[in-house]
Amino acid sequence: GSLVEILYALGEEARIIAVDRTATYPAAARELPQIGYVRDLSAEGLLSLQPTFILGEHDMGPPEVVEQLQGLGIHLLAVPEEFSIGGIRAKIRCVAQAVGRNGAGEALAASLLEGLPPATAAQVEASAVGESAPAGIVLLGLREGAPVAAGANTSGQGLLELAGARNLMEFEGWKPVSVEAMAAAAPSFIVIPERGLEMAGGRDALLAHPALRLTPAAHDRRIISMDGMAMLGFGPRTVRAAVELRATLLK
């Protein structure tokens, strides 16, 4: 999804012949042929489209499909990912270079903080998180009844850092969290994609979940839902999503 956003922002959307199902923005991208999910691709499905270039994020797969495509000599690029503002700029530059639009890529990378108050721009650029910063969690949703939270080295933690907030989950990756671990973490707020909240049954159902109902976040009804790709895609919109989250947390 983030790569599609970048291609549209670069004015290169005419090159796109198909997308995976995370490509939801801009709205026109939803009308393009779909190839499934980025981590569950089919070599046959991709080859049937006769692409000359396959552009994917670092975790596209499964690995055997990627190897098969590479073995067939198809030009394939896995774009590195780093969950920071520097990582977004690097991703933009990588995509721009791949399609021969280096100048436009530099302009897009330089525009990420445009229009923000200088103090806000400096805070986002620094992504400094102190001990007194708001402390909470990012949930992807519920999996088999358990809340799945962002730990270290995830887009969820990267979002919180851009927003100047602390992530209370110290494990690596995205993992289900037990009732006991959630109670010990005691998040003061919960951020969740709009789709994850919908699939959890809505705000009231999430607040009443056994793992969440006794947390300060549930007590204060501090559930913040956002567009999933904007908050977690680490594309051009993620900076604005982080700024909006920062403003909400400071209210």
Summary of the structure (lengths in Angstrom):
residues: 251
radius of gyration: 19.0
end to end distance: 30.5
largest distance: 56.1
contacts: 812
relative contact order: 0.13
helix: 43%
strand: 16%
